[in-house]
Amino acid sequence: MGEQAARRVAFVTGAGSGIGRATAHAFIKAGYAVAFVDRDGAAAAREAAAAGDGAIAVTCDVTDDGAVRAAVDATVAAFGRLDAAFNAAGIDGAAAPLADATMENWNRVLAIDLTGMFSCMRYQIPAMLASGGGAIVNCASTAGITGAPHLTAYCAAKHGVVGLTRGAALDYARQNVRVNAVCPGMIDTPMAASIPPEFLKALLAESPMGRQGKPEEIAAAVLWLCDPSSSFVTGQAIPVDGAWTTR
Ligand SMILES: NC(=O)c1ccc[n+]([C@@H]2O[C@H](COP(=O)([O-])OP(=O)(O)OC[C@H]3O[C@@H](n4cnc5c(N)ncnc54)[C@H](O)[C@@H]3O)[C@@H](O)[C@H]2O)c1
């Protein structure tokens, strides 16, 4: 137990797939104990089992505030503390120009991508304060800092994530809790697999590096933002996008 209490602990939402999955495994590789959190309980259990020692699976829909609280509580109960959190659970929603988009899509995307992240931070921050400090990374998107055609709900939610990140960073800057966002460009994950191939080809032709990023390339940035070596970095929304937003 003494050894377990000293191990740094990370909480990762969306850990059943894509960017969250890669990051949760990167935390394990870096020596953290990790809560693999996902609404897809089978995926969370599969990934936690693959990670082995120091991993737990927690089934949690981030739109359920009580379930989020229970997930953070379960993590602290299992590992004794919370040092790092990566909030990656998200959806892109249905693609349509704004006037053709539905209220249902708007409400669903905002509930998961923005309110869900607020809910996670509400419980992660007290757990980190009780642990002497910590670092949170929220998964925004290039759509959090530029426009994204046909994805206005997603774009609004991700801009909201950047605002949430900046505000929370200021609230806790003197209490040793840092809060940053990563803004991935096009990353090769199951979410991106829904992009029609012709559209993806056109996007890649426009992209400075001419390729999608890998989930591991986002994970590396998240690991750094949670590491004490980034101790003076907070309140930032950092593009990891192969210069997509630099064009
Ligand atoms: N793939 C990209 O190109 C890209 C680009 C920019 C930002 N992002 C962001 O990265 C994050 C991860 O995306 P991804 O590409 O890995 O997608 P993904 O679909 O591969 O994984 C998303 C995971 O989140 C989980 N999830 C979805 N809704 C949830 C909820 N309500 N509660 C708990 N878990 C939930 C899913 O079950 C899934 O395991 C998202 O926030 C996404 O917006 C992705």
The ligand as an SDF file (V2000), in Angstrom:
LIG
                    3D

 44 48  0  0  0  0  0  0  0  0999 V2000
   -9.7880   12.1070  -34.1220 N   0  0  0  0  0  0  0  0  0  0  0  0
   -9.6050   13.3850  -34.4110 C   0  0  0  0  0  0  0  0  0  0  0  0
   -9.2580   13.7210  -35.5520 O   0  0  0  0  0  0  0  0  0  0  0  0
   -9.7940   14.4330  -33.3390 C   0  0  0  0  0  0  0  0  0  0  0  0
   -9.4050   15.7400  -33.6490 C   0  0  0  0  0  0  0  0  0  0  0  0
   -9.5550   16.7350  -32.6820 C   0  0  0  0  0  0  0  0  0  0  0  0
  -10.0790   16.4270  -31.4510 C   0  0  0  0  0  0  0  0  0  0  0  0
  -10.4720   15.1630  -31.1750 N   0  0  0  0  0  0  0  0  0  0  0  0
  -11.0410   14.9120  -29.8540 C   0  0  0  0  0  0  0  0  0  0  0  0
  -10.3260   13.8560  -29.2380 O   0  0  0  0  0  0  0  0  0  0  0  0
  -11.1880   13.2080  -28.3050 C   0  0  0  0  0  0  0  0  0  0  0  0
  -11.1050   11.7110  -28.5370 C   0  0  0  0  0  0  0  0  0  0  0  0
  -11.5480   11.4570  -29.8600 O   0  0  0  0  0  0  0  0  0  0  0  0
  -11.1430   10.1390  -30.6700 P   0  0  0  0  0  0  0  0  0  0  0  0
  -10.8430   10.5660  -32.0410 O   0  0  0  0  0  0  0  0  0  0  0  0
  -10.1630    9.3720  -29.8840 O   0  0  0  0  0  0  0  0  0  0  0  0
  -12.5730    9.4210  -30.7120 O   0  0  0  0  0  0  0  0  0  0  0  0
  -13.0070    7.9080  -30.4720 P   0  0  0  0  0  0  0  0  0  0  0  0
  -14.4120    7.8520  -30.9660 O   0  0  0  0  0  0  0  0  0  0  0  0
  -11.9990    6.9600  -31.0120 O   0  0  0  0  0  0  0  0  0  0  0  0
  -12.9960    7.7760  -28.8800 O   0  0  0  0  0  0  0  0  0  0  0  0
  -13.8890    8.4950  -28.0740 C   0  0  0  0  0  0  0  0  0  0  0  0
  -14.1360    7.7000  -26.8080 C   0  0  0  0  0  0  0  0  0  0  0  0
  -14.9730    8.5020  -25.9630 O   0  0  0  0  0  0  0  0  0  0  0  0
  -15.9760    7.6650  -25.4260 C   0  0  0  0  0  0  0  0  0  0  0  0
  -17.1600    8.4710  -25.1290 N   0  0  0  0  0  0  0  0  0  0  0  0
  -17.9730    9.0940  -26.0120 C   0  0  0  0  0  0  0  0  0  0  0  0
  -18.9830    9.6880  -25.3600 N   0  0  0  0  0  0  0  0  0  0  0  0
  -18.7870    9.4380  -24.0380 C   0  0  0  0  0  0  0  0  0  0  0  0
  -19.4990    9.7860  -22.8590 C   0  0  0  0  0  0  0  0  0  0  0  0
  -20.6470   10.4720  -22.9220 N   0  0  0  0  0  0  0  0  0  0  0  0
  -19.0000    9.3860  -21.6680 N   0  0  0  0  0  0  0  0  0  0  0  0
  -17.8660    8.6600  -21.5940 C   0  0  0  0  0  0  0  0  0  0  0  0
  -17.1670    8.2800  -22.6800 N   0  0  0  0  0  0  0  0  0  0  0  0
  -17.6220    8.6680  -23.8820 C   0  0  0  0  0  0  0  0  0  0  0  0
  -16.2670    6.6340  -26.5060 C   0  0  0  0  0  0  0  0  0  0  0  0
  -16.9060    5.4800  -25.9670 O   0  0  0  0  0  0  0  0  0  0  0  0
  -14.8790    6.3730  -27.0550 C   0  0  0  0  0  0  0  0  0  0  0  0
  -14.2390    5.3190  -26.3500 O   0  0  0  0  0  0  0  0  0  0  0  0
  -12.5790   13.8000  -28.4990 C   0  0  0  0  0  0  0  0  0  0  0  0
  -12.8210   14.7560  -27.4940 O   0  0  0  0  0  0  0  0  0  0  0  0
  -12.4710   14.4460  -29.8640 C   0  0  0  0  0  0  0  0  0  0  0  0
  -13.3650   15.5240  -30.0080 O   0  0  0  0  0  0  0  0  0  0  0  0
  -10.3440   14.1450  -32.1010 C   0  0  0  0  0  0  0  0  0  0  0  0
  1  2  1  0
  2  3  2  0
  2  4  1  0
  4  5  1  0
  4 44  2  0
  5  6  2  0
  6  7  1  0
  7  8  2  0
  8  9  1  0
  8 44  1  0
  9 10  1  0
  9 42  1  0
 10 11  1  0
 11 12  1  0
 11 40  1  0
 12 13  1  0
 13 14  1  0
 14 15  2  0
 14 16  1  0
 14 17  1  0
 17 18  1  0
 18 19  2  0
 18 20  1  0
 18 21  1  0
 21 22  1  0
 22 23  1  0
 23 24  1  0
 23 38  1  0
 24 25  1  0
 25 26  1  0
 25 36  1  0
 26 27  1  0
 26 35  1  0
 27 28  2  0
 28 29  1  0
 29 30  1  0
 29 35  2  0
 30 31  1  0
 30 32  2  0
 32 33  1  0
 33 34  2  0
 34 35  1  0
 36 37  1  0
 36 38  1  0
 38 39  1  0
 40 41  1  0
 40 42  1  0
 42 43  1  0
M  CHG  2   8   1  16  -1
M  END
$$$$
